[in-house]
Every structure is written in structure tokens, then in C-alpha cells.
Amino acid sequence: MCEARRGGHPVGMNPWRRIGACALAGSLLLATAGRAELTPAELDRETYQVARDLMSPFCPGRTLADCPSPYARDVREQIRDALAGGMASDEVAARVTAELGDEVRGRPQSAWGWWMPALVTMGGVIAAVLVIRRLGARGRGEPSLSAPAPSSAEEPLAARLEAELRRLDA
């Protein structure tokens, strides 16, 4: 599971992280005020959206929404409580990021973060097309499956081969 032990503590959950998680819970509860109450379905959806955009420090390579760790479940509950208390999604995500560190950001923060994968992919496709075209152009000048004409030294051998092949076919 994702709670492998390292140095006696679950991965990503040293005592300072526990203190940070407690501080996060307290700050989220204090900061929630002045927002319209959400229905349970809306609250679940918004909680999932916030947790989906944050990486889990407890399960490497997974989002908080997908991590089965009890610590991740606690953070999701804190997110839900903050949203239920009226805090905006962006504020909740910012507080979680501030408490758990920048490595929990699961979405690119700048436009380059969104465009760079697309640009690299387009560059790779263009390079592949150019290589395929170049390789195809080399093959056009060569003869296809027909045999080359025999030279003057090979003519007697070619005639003898033809005669032997005709004799075998008959």
C-alpha cells in the first residue's frame, strides 16, 4: 500500500507533517465563514475537485482524491469541512498547499505548464514526418524487385541458367 515505512514514520508523514496537518485543520476551520451553504452532492463534488487537483504527500504519484491513506482521508475531510463552512475552493487549495508544501500542486500554475507538452508532441510528430519523407525519397530511385541486367561476362552463365530452368519446367 502507499503507507510504506521509512525511518519509523509512514512515507511523507513525519512529526512535522502531523503538526502541519493539525495546523491546516485548525486554519481551515477558522477561515470558513460567509459563504452560502452547499447541498451534500455539491459539497462532495467540490471536495473531489479540490482533492483531485492536489497531489498526495502520503501516496507518491496519486492525488489526494485517489490516495487510500488514512492521512489523505483526514485531509479530504478537512477540505470538505472548510468547503461546508463557506470557504472558496481556491482558498482551500491554497491553504492545503501552504501547509503541505508546493509539491502537492497537481496542476500547472503557468500557461507554459499547459502548452509545453503539446509543443513537444507537435515537434516530435513533425520530426517523424520529416524522417519518413526523407527515407521514402531515398527508396524511389532504386529499382524494384526486377533483377539487374547481366554483364557481358555473365551472359553465357545466364543463358545456361535459362536453359536449365526451361528443362526443369518441361
DRENDREN-505066 format. One line per 8 residues: for each residue y, z, x of N, C-alpha, C. Coordinates in Angstrom, 3 decimals, padded with zeros to 6 digits. Each point is the difference from the previous one (the first is absolute). Layout:
residues N
Y,Z,X,Y,Z,X,Y,Z,X  ...
***
This chain:
residues 170
-001.180,000.000,000.841,001.180,000.000,-000.841,001.234,000.000,000.880  001.147,000.043,-000.565,001.224,-000.131,000.774,000.472,001.319,000.596  -000.697,001.076,-000.226,000.441,001.290,000.512,-000.749,000.389,001.259  -000.147,-000.910,000.938,-000.665,000.307,001.253,000.769,001.110,000.710  -000.716,000.822,000.729,000.640,001.125,000.673,000.380,-000.381,001.418  001.165,000.454,000.411,000.480,-000.208,001.357,000.725,001.271,000.395  -000.527,000.670,000.995,000.644,001.227,000.450,-000.029,001.103,-001.042  -001.019,000.026,-000.862,-000.124,001.054,-000.994,000.776,-000.241,-001.273
000.819,-001.032,-000.057,000.793,-000.298,-001.189,-000.413,-001.360,-000.536  000.067,-000.194,-001.311,-000.237,-001.353,-000.518,000.993,-000.959,000.641  -000.433,-001.263,000.188,000.867,-000.994,000.630,001.321,-000.070,-000.747  001.091,000.112,000.728,001.331,-000.108,-000.590,000.475,001.266,-000.689  -000.774,001.079,000.030,000.415,001.191,-000.729,-000.004,001.206,000.932  000.895,000.020,000.947,000.152,001.173,000.850,000.858,001.013,-000.749  000.147,001.191,000.547,000.781,001.025,-000.723,001.420,-000.433,-000.323  000.630,-000.773,000.870,001.365,-000.452,-000.270,000.036,-000.939,-001.188
-001.054,-000.802,-000.148,-000.052,-000.895,-001.167,-000.156,000.815,-001.281  -000.792,001.065,000.075,-000.148,000.859,-001.174,001.345,000.613,-000.387  000.739,000.457,001.009,001.330,000.556,-000.263,000.896,-001.083,-000.603  -000.087,-001.223,000.551,000.785,-001.117,-000.533,-000.379,-000.320,-001.430  -001.310,000.041,-000.303,-000.440,-000.279,-001.369,000.532,001.069,-000.958  -000.013,001.262,000.438,000.553,001.078,-000.844,001.508,-000.177,-000.193  000.686,-000.355,001.091,001.444,-000.225,-000.107,000.288,-001.176,-000.925  -000.845,-001.034,000.084,000.155,-001.160,-000.881,-000.147,000.427,-001.452
-001.015,000.808,-000.261,-000.216,000.442,-001.376,001.212,000.774,-000.510  000.502,000.891,000.821,001.157,000.780,-000.419,001.233,-000.851,-000.212  000.253,-000.933,000.927,001.197,-000.831,-000.128,-000.106,-000.952,-001.177  -001.212,-000.493,-000.279,-000.164,-000.893,-001.148,000.226,000.755,-001.309  -000.466,001.219,-000.048,000.192,000.780,-001.229,001.463,000.381,-000.203  000.693,000.312,001.077,001.415,000.363,-000.110,000.895,-001.199,-000.326  -000.397,-001.180,000.454,000.866,-001.164,-000.130,-000.164,-000.741,-001.322  -000.907,000.440,-000.827,-000.266,-000.720,-001.238,000.845,000.570,-001.125
001.006,-000.780,-000.405,000.829,000.437,-001.119,000.805,-001.170,-000.530  000.280,-000.001,-001.298,000.919,-000.955,-000.579,-000.553,-001.389,-000.275  -001.286,-000.128,-000.244,-000.560,-001.324,-000.280,-000.794,000.065,-001.298  -000.014,-001.112,-000.728,-000.702,-000.023,-001.283,-001.493,000.230,000.212  -000.605,000.681,-000.959,-001.418,000.326,000.103,-000.840,-001.254,-000.207  -001.036,-000.153,000.818,-000.885,-001.158,-000.066,-001.230,000.336,-000.831  -000.564,-001.025,-000.639,-001.272,000.199,-000.691,-001.093,000.160,001.052  -001.131,000.580,-000.360,-001.079,000.160,000.980,-000.451,-001.326,000.626
-000.053,-001.064,-000.785,-000.409,-001.306,000.543,001.040,-000.527,000.991  001.272,000.129,-000.354,001.064,-000.435,000.912,000.007,000.837,001.278  -000.234,001.286,-000.143,-000.034,000.905,001.142,-001.166,-000.357,000.934  -001.161,-000.288,-000.572,-001.163,-000.419,000.807,000.288,-001.302,000.739  000.592,-000.950,-000.710,000.308,-001.300,000.605,001.004,000.155,001.139  001.046,000.763,-000.226,001.034,000.174,001.018,-000.531,000.797,001.202  -000.826,001.004,-000.272,-000.626,000.768,001.084,-000.863,-000.916,000.849  -000.790,-000.856,-000.647,-000.858,-000.934,000.732,000.846,-000.964,000.841
001.095,-000.506,-000.570,000.844,-000.936,000.743,000.610,000.648,001.246  000.446,001.226,-000.111,000.560,000.681,001.171,-001.101,000.249,001.029  -001.156,000.507,-000.450,-001.104,000.307,000.916,-000.593,-001.267,000.615  000.052,-001.119,-000.711,-000.522,-001.269,000.508,000.846,-000.538,001.154  001.280,000.306,-000.008,000.905,-000.501,001.034,000.088,000.911,001.222  -000.734,001.102,000.006,000.021,000.929,001.124,-001.397,000.095,000.618  -000.070,-000.099,001.312,-001.278,000.114,000.701,-000.380,001.474,000.098  -001.294,000.259,-000.026,-000.474,001.374,000.076,-000.139,000.444,001.454
000.596,001.126,000.374,-000.221,000.524,001.347,-001.358,000.695,000.113  -000.691,000.158,-001.116,-001.286,000.692,-000.023,-001.177,-000.958,000.063  000.182,-001.240,-000.442,-001.035,-001.038,000.033,000.606,-001.231,000.663  -000.192,-000.173,001.301,000.607,-001.137,000.698,-000.390,-001.335,-000.634  001.002,-000.842,-000.198,-000.230,-001.329,-000.563,-000.035,-000.040,-001.518  000.226,001.112,-000.661,-000.012,000.037,-001.460,001.339,000.511,-000.513  000.320,-000.390,-001.221,001.216,000.509,-000.621,-000.270,001.364,-000.619  001.064,000.711,-000.339,-000.173,001.287,-000.674,-000.716,-000.174,-001.341
000.197,-001.137,-000.646,-000.641,-000.249,-001.289,-001.511,-000.169,000.151  -000.468,-000.506,001.143,-001.420,-000.295,000.193,-000.755,001.057,000.797  000.693,000.919,000.618,-000.630,001.003,000.868,-000.680,001.084,-000.839  -001.301,000.253,000.247,-000.709,001.028,-000.775,000.185,001.423,000.539  000.759,000.173,001.049,000.204,001.310,000.613,000.673,000.968,-000.978  -000.394,001.268,000.024,000.684,000.974,-000.866,001.469,000.175,000.381  000.327,-000.218,001.274,001.402,000.099,000.414,000.821,-001.134,-000.623  -000.581,-001.191,-000.033,000.689,-001.129,-000.636,000.145,000.253,-001.497
-001.031,000.585,-000.600,000.075,000.334,-001.428,001.143,000.979,-000.245  000.168,000.972,000.902,001.105,000.960,-000.141,001.357,-000.702,000.075  000.137,-000.949,000.934,001.269,-000.734,000.118,000.243,-000.835,-001.254  -001.072,-000.640,-000.527,000.157,-000.779,-001.243,000.449,000.908,-001.147  -000.554,001.207,-000.070,000.413,000.947,-001.040,001.463,000.407,000.180  000.414,000.172,001.244,001.404,000.331,000.269,000.911,-001.158,-000.408  -000.460,-001.226,000.274,000.774,-001.178,-000.415,000.111,-000.025,-001.521  -001.117,000.237,-000.671,-000.013,-000.005,-001.470,000.931,001.095,-000.548
-000.061,001.187,000.597,000.857,001.100,-000.467,001.476,-000.340,000.186  000.324,-000.613,001.135,001.395,-000.371,000.258,000.470,-001.054,-000.988  -000.845,-000.981,-000.274,000.359,-001.042,-000.970,000.127,000.594,-001.407  -000.907,000.910,-000.329,000.058,000.646,-001.320,001.268,000.845,-000.132  000.460,000.532,001.110,001.217,000.806,-000.026,001.272,-000.813,-000.039  -000.101,-001.306,000.090,001.169,-000.850,-000.134,000.481,-000.664,001.272  -000.688,000.172,001.097,000.422,-000.616,001.256,-000.342,-001.496,-000.015  000.854,-000.815,000.563,-000.224,-001.452,000.055,-001.095,-000.329,001.012
-000.699,-001.107,-000.231,-001.109,-000.426,000.872,000.442,-000.154,001.446  001.152,-000.624,000.204,000.495,-000.207,001.360,000.280,001.324,000.709  000.548,000.943,-000.744,000.284,001.314,000.581,-001.293,000.715,000.388  -001.004,-000.099,-000.870,-001.289,000.640,000.282,-000.613,-000.622,001.256  -000.004,-001.332,000.071,-000.561,-000.681,001.168,000.759,000.372,001.272  001.321,000.113,-000.106,000.804,000.366,001.165,-000.314,001.422,000.459  -000.191,000.895,-000.930,-000.321,001.385,000.370,-001.384,000.112,000.624  -000.973,-000.721,-000.572,-001.351,000.024,000.578,000.040,-000.570,001.412
000.728,-001.095,000.178,000.133,-000.611,001.328,000.685,000.956,000.963  001.031,000.711,-000.463,000.708,000.945,000.861,-000.908,001.160,000.408  -000.842,000.440,-000.906,-000.860,001.151,000.290,-001.229,-000.381,000.820  -000.616,-001.151,-000.282,-001.246,-000.375,000.671,000.210,-000.950,001.166  001.184,-000.555,000.156,000.293,-000.879,001.124,000.078,-001.466,-000.413  000.648,-000.793,000.867,000.202,-001.420,-000.298,-001.296,-000.797,-000.036  -001.070,000.530,000.608,-001.252,-000.762,000.014,-000.634,-000.133,-001.381  000.514,000.706,-001.001,-000.561,-000.123,-001.344,000.604,-001.166,-000.782
001.017,-000.635,000.559,000.578,-001.158,-000.707,-001.022,-001.124,-000.038  -000.339,-000.437,-001.191,-001.003,-001.043,-000.155,000.581,-001.370,-000.266  001.299,-000.075,-000.208,000.660,-001.266,-000.293,001.041,-000.269,001.066  000.194,-001.277,000.332,001.052,-000.323,000.979,001.361,000.442,-000.525  000.831,000.491,000.916,001.311,000.507,-000.385,001.099,-001.051,000.146  -000.293,-001.098,000.698,001.015,-001.041,000.175,-000.546,-001.340,-000.486  000.901,-000.968,-000.120,-000.409,-001.336,-000.437,-000.929,-000.654,001.019  000.196,000.281,001.297,-000.884,-000.575,001.022,-001.432,000.458,-000.195
-000.188,001.209,-000.449,-001.343,000.511,-000.240,-000.740,-000.780,-001.066  000.740,-000.574,-000.932,-000.617,-000.809,-001.053,-000.170,-001.450,000.438  000.968,-000.540,000.738,-000.029,-001.419,000.354,-000.840,-000.313,001.227  -000.137,000.914,000.920,-000.698,-000.276,001.257,-001.450,-000.464,-000.209  -000.820,000.644,-000.838,-001.366,-000.506,-000.188,-000.032,-001.430,-000.548  000.915,-000.312,-000.903,000.033,-001.350,-000.564,000.403,-001.023,001.067  000.973,000.345,000.834,000.434,-000.921,001.054,-001.101,-000.228,001.035  -000.701,001.045,000.378,-001.090,-000.144,000.965,-001.124,-000.851,-000.592
-000.321,000.201,-001.260,-001.037,-000.799,-000.656,000.406,-001.470,-000.069  001.239,-000.275,-000.373,000.462,-001.395,-000.059,-000.039,-000.637,001.381  000.390,000.739,001.039,-000.062,-000.526,001.361,-001.424,-000.328,000.408  -000.946,000.836,-000.369,-001.412,-000.258,000.305,-000.523,-001.231,-000.720  000.386,-000.179,-001.247,-000.436,-001.183,-000.757,000.583,-001.267,000.619  001.273,000.039,000.358,000.639,-001.173,000.626,-000.681,-000.327,001.323  -000.298,001.005,000.813,-000.671,-000.234,001.281,-001.385,-000.596,-000.220  -000.745,000.495,-000.985,-001.339,-000.533,-000.286,000.077,-001.463,-000.434
000.962,-000.329,-000.853,000.151,-001.391,-000.448,000.321,-000.911,001.186  000.894,000.436,000.882,000.351,-000.816,001.166,-001.200,-000.208,000.924  -000.786,001.030,000.220,-001.182,-000.129,000.858,-001.014,-000.944,-000.636  -000.228,000.123,-001.289,-000.956,-000.881,-000.683,000.475,-001.445,000.054  001.279,-000.224,-000.201,000.537,-001.369,000.083,-000.174,-000.576,001.405  000.292,000.797,000.993,-000.108,-000.467,001.384,-001.454,-000.323,000.348  -000.927,000.847,-000.422,-001.413,-000.265,000.269,-000.479,-001.239,-000.763  000.503,-000.186,-001.206,-000.372,-001.175,-000.785,000.543,-001.282,000.613
001.181,000.039,000.605,000.597,-001.187,000.613,-000.792,-000.421,001.233  -000.585,000.938,000.735,-000.803,-000.342,001.166,-001.250,-000.773,-000.385  -000.599,000.353,-001.095,-001.252,-000.625,-000.395,000.157,-001.382,-000.601  001.187,-000.416,-000.397,000.177,-001.299,-000.666,-000.189,-001.177,000.941  000.307,000.127,001.278,-000.097,-001.124,000.929,-001.423,-000.254,000.486  -000.919,000.923,-000.198,-001.367,-000.164,000.479,-000.824,-000.774,-001.019  -000.985,-000.794,000.477,-000.868,-000.708,-000.937,-000.880,000.986,-000.761  -000.456,-000.421,-001.150,-000.818,000.894,-000.798,-001.439,-000.003,000.523
-000.998,-000.089,-000.829,-001.391,000.148,000.398,-000.617,-001.268,000.599  000.730,-001.072,000.134,-000.581,-001.224,000.564,-000.185,000.157,001.512  -001.074,-000.645,000.530,-000.314,000.103,001.424,000.921,-000.918,000.801  000.326,000.372,001.235,000.840,-000.871,000.824,-000.764,-001.274,000.396  000.761,-001.055,000.220,-000.628,-001.267,000.401,-000.602,000.171,001.392  -001.227,-000.561,000.234,-000.630,000.148,001.316,000.741,-000.819,001.065  -000.003,000.526,001.213,000.630,-000.736,001.101,-000.938,-001.113,000.464  000.473,-000.879,000.897,-000.814,-001.135,000.447,-001.262,000.462,000.728
000.026,001.151,000.670,-001.187,000.509,000.687,-001.008,000.552,-000.986  000.449,000.425,-001.166,-000.890,000.603,-000.990,-000.537,-001.022,-000.999  000.507,-001.242,-000.006,-000.419,-000.998,-000.992,-001.494,-000.266,000.023  -000.655,-000.193,001.179,-001.458,-000.242,-000.038,-000.754,001.187,-000.589  000.450,001.217,000.299,-000.663,001.185,-000.559,000.219,000.080,-001.508  001.192,-000.325,-000.458,000.305,000.035,-001.428,-000.838,-001.030,-000.747  -000.181,-001.205,000.584,-000.814,-001.030,-000.646,-001.449,000.457,-000.070  -000.494,000.616,001.056,-001.386,000.477,000.017,-000.193,001.109,-001.035
000.977,000.900,-000.117,-000.066,001.076,-000.987,-000.031,-000.571,-001.409  000.841,-000.977,-000.286,000.019,-000.643,-001.326,-001.346,-000.620,-000.314  -000.619,-000.663,000.980,-001.305,-000.647,-000.208,-001.070,001.045,-000.301  000.018,001.117,000.717,-000.975,001.061,-000.234,000.182,000.610,-001.394  001.244,000.201,-000.408,000.264,000.576,-001.325,-000.465,-000.948,-001.109  000.213,-001.315,000.173,-000.465,-000.984,-001.006,-001.519,000.001,-000.081  -000.674,000.132,001.177,-001.469,-000.010,000.026,-000.526,001.244,-000.730  000.656,001.169,000.167,-000.439,001.215,-000.680,000.244,-000.064,-001.505
001.097,-000.637,-000.420,000.301,-000.125,-001.423,-000.992,-000.938,-000.702  -000.565,-000.950,000.715,-000.903,-000.987,-000.613,-001.362,000.520,-000.265
***
